[in-house]
Amino acid sequence: MNKLLFQLILYFIIYLCGSFPSAYVVTKIFAKKDILKIGSGNVGARNVYENVSKKLGIITFALDFSKAVVAFIIYSKYNLFFTLSLLMLVLGHNFSIYLKFKGGKGLASTLTFLLLKNPLLAIFSIIIYLITNKTIKNMALSVMLTIALLLILTNIFIERDIFISLLLWMALTIKWLPNKRNLANKN
């Protein structure tokens, strides 16, 4: 098989890993509810944790963590591009093929992937987020600023790919923008 075609298939498999809707599956099976109709309607661990149950939120996070680990193993084993692999994972999580392209916000997947690649950069990102959020007291804005800084640092320390990084930044931040409450309030 052609090497390029094989790599494209691997990137698509990473997208499919990200597409697995952990929050949707967990709430359907264990709570008999549709997470798309609960709380923010976001298919993410935070929505499950805050609006269904803390236990199911933790299970959802663990599944999101696991799918990022699987994607990271594929990235590592086949020596794929880091930023493109992360982009495919986030696109899958945020725009799941299984939920008519609805999904979460991709933060757990992003942080897990980064933690596996560069733990110090992941910890630094968490610290930056905590400082930013404490200073401006706005979660959505803090997340978007932290993601921007994280991608700049990723380009410096891991892989220089500005175009893919910009696409990744858009994929991560676009989920925060539709809900103006996130930017106007402290959510």
C-alpha positions as CSV (number, residue, x, y, z in Angstrom):
1,M,0.0,0.0,0.0
2,N,1.2,3.5,-0.8
3,K,2.7,5.2,2.3
4,L,0.7,8.4,1.9
5,L,-2.6,6.5,1.6
6,F,-1.6,4.4,4.7
7,Q,-1.0,7.6,6.6
8,L,-4.3,9.1,5.5
9,I,-6.0,6.0,6.7
10,L,-4.2,6.3,10.1
11,Y,-5.3,10.0,10.5
12,F,-8.9,8.9,9.7
13,I,-8.6,6.2,12.4
14,I,-7.4,8.9,14.9
15,Y,-10.5,10.9,13.9
16,L,-12.7,7.9,14.5
17,C,-11.1,7.4,17.9
18,G,-11.9,11.0,18.8
19,S,-15.4,10.6,17.4
20,F,-16.3,8.0,20.0
21,P,-19.0,10.0,22.0
22,S,-18.1,8.9,25.5
23,A,-20.5,11.3,27.2
24,Y,-23.3,10.3,25.0
25,V,-22.7,6.5,25.5
26,V,-22.2,6.7,29.2
27,T,-25.3,8.8,29.9
28,K,-27.4,6.6,27.5
29,I,-26.3,3.4,29.1
30,F,-26.1,4.3,32.8
31,A,-28.5,7.2,33.2
32,K,-30.9,6.4,30.3
33,K,-30.7,10.1,29.3
34,D,-29.6,12.0,26.2
35,I,-26.6,14.3,27.1
36,L,-27.5,16.4,24.0
37,K,-30.6,17.5,25.9
38,I,-29.1,18.0,29.3
39,G,-27.3,21.1,30.7
40,S,-25.3,22.8,28.0
41,G,-26.1,20.1,25.5
42,N,-22.3,19.6,25.2
43,V,-21.1,16.1,24.7
44,G,-18.3,16.3,27.2
45,A,-17.2,15.1,30.6
46,R,-17.9,18.4,32.3
47,N,-21.5,18.5,31.2
48,V,-22.0,14.9,32.5
49,Y,-20.2,15.7,35.7
50,E,-22.3,18.8,36.4
51,N,-25.7,17.7,35.1
52,V,-25.9,13.9,35.3
53,S,-23.6,12.6,38.1
54,K,-20.1,13.1,39.3
55,K,-19.4,9.4,39.0
56,L,-20.5,9.3,35.4
57,G,-18.6,12.4,34.7
58,I,-15.4,10.8,35.9
59,I,-16.1,7.6,33.8
60,T,-16.7,9.9,30.8
61,F,-13.4,11.7,31.4
62,A,-11.6,8.3,31.7
63,L,-13.0,7.2,28.4
64,D,-12.1,10.5,26.8
65,F,-8.6,10.0,28.3
66,S,-8.4,6.5,26.9
67,K,-9.4,7.4,23.4
68,A,-6.7,10.0,23.4
69,V,-4.2,7.4,24.6
70,V,-5.2,5.1,21.7
71,A,-4.8,7.9,19.2
72,F,-1.4,8.8,20.7
73,I,-0.3,5.2,20.4
74,I,-1.2,5.3,16.7
75,Y,0.6,8.6,16.3
76,S,3.7,7.2,18.0
77,K,3.9,3.8,16.4
78,Y,3.6,5.1,12.9
79,N,5.6,8.3,13.4
80,L,2.9,10.6,12.2
81,F,2.9,14.4,12.5
82,F,2.0,15.5,16.1
83,T,-0.1,18.6,15.4
84,L,-2.0,16.9,12.6
85,S,-2.7,13.8,14.7
86,L,-3.9,16.1,17.5
87,L,-6.1,18.0,15.1
88,M,-7.8,14.8,13.9
89,L,-8.4,13.7,17.4
90,V,-10.0,17.1,18.3
91,L,-12.0,17.2,15.1
92,G,-13.4,13.8,16.0
93,H,-14.2,14.7,19.5
94,N,-15.7,18.1,18.7
95,F,-17.5,17.0,15.5
96,S,-18.4,13.3,16.0
97,I,-19.4,11.4,12.9
98,Y,-21.6,9.2,15.2
99,L,-23.6,12.2,16.4
100,K,-24.2,14.1,13.2
101,F,-21.0,16.2,13.8
102,K,-22.0,17.3,17.3
103,G,-19.5,16.8,20.1
104,G,-17.5,18.1,23.0
105,K,-14.9,20.9,23.3
106,G,-11.8,18.7,23.0
107,L,-10.0,19.9,26.1
108,A,-9.6,16.5,27.8
109,S,-8.4,14.9,24.5
110,T,-6.0,17.8,23.9
111,L,-4.5,17.7,27.4
112,T,-4.1,13.9,27.4
113,F,-2.4,13.9,24.0
114,L,0.0,16.7,25.1
115,L,0.6,15.0,28.5
116,L,1.7,11.9,26.8
117,K,4.0,13.8,24.4
118,N,5.4,16.4,26.8
119,P,4.3,16.2,30.4
120,L,6.0,19.5,31.4
121,L,4.3,21.4,28.7
122,A,0.9,19.9,29.8
123,I,1.5,20.9,33.4
124,F,2.7,24.3,32.3
125,S,-0.6,24.7,30.3
126,I,-2.7,23.8,33.4
127,I,-0.8,26.3,35.5
128,I,-1.3,29.0,32.9
129,Y,-5.0,28.2,32.7
130,L,-5.4,28.4,36.5
131,I,-3.5,31.7,36.7
132,T,-5.5,33.2,33.8
133,N,-8.8,32.0,35.1
134,K,-8.1,33.3,38.6
135,T,-7.0,36.7,37.1
136,I,-9.8,37.3,34.6
137,K,-12.4,35.0,36.2
138,N,-13.8,33.7,32.9
139,M,-13.4,30.1,32.0
140,A,-14.0,30.3,28.3
141,L,-11.7,33.2,27.7
142,S,-9.0,31.6,29.9
143,V,-9.3,28.4,27.9
144,M,-9.0,30.2,24.6
145,L,-5.9,32.1,25.8
146,T,-4.3,29.0,27.2
147,I,-4.9,27.1,24.0
148,A,-3.3,29.9,22.0
149,L,-0.3,29.9,24.2
150,L,-0.1,26.1,24.2
151,L,-0.1,26.0,20.4
152,I,2.6,28.6,20.3
153,L,4.7,26.6,22.7
154,T,3.9,23.4,20.7
155,N,5.3,25.1,17.6
156,I,8.5,26.0,19.6
157,F,9.1,22.8,21.5
158,I,7.5,19.9,19.6
159,E,6.7,20.6,16.0
160,R,6.7,23.7,13.8
161,D,3.4,23.6,11.8
162,I,1.7,27.0,12.1
163,F,-1.1,26.3,9.6
164,I,-2.2,23.1,11.3
165,S,-1.8,24.8,14.7
166,L,-4.2,27.6,13.5
167,L,-6.7,25.0,12.3
168,L,-6.4,23.2,15.7
169,W,-6.9,26.5,17.6
170,M,-10.0,27.2,15.5
171,A,-11.3,23.6,16.1
172,L,-10.8,24.0,19.9
173,T,-12.0,27.6,20.3
174,I,-15.0,27.5,18.0
175,K,-16.9,25.3,20.5
176,W,-16.6,28.1,23.1
177,L,-17.8,30.9,20.9
178,P,-21.4,29.9,20.1
179,N,-22.4,30.1,23.7
180,K,-22.0,33.8,24.4
181,R,-22.7,33.1,28.0
182,N,-19.3,31.5,28.3
183,L,-17.6,34.7,27.2
184,A,-19.9,37.2,29.0
185,N,-20.1,35.2,32.2
186,K,-17.7,33.3,34.3
187,N,-18.5,29.8,32.9
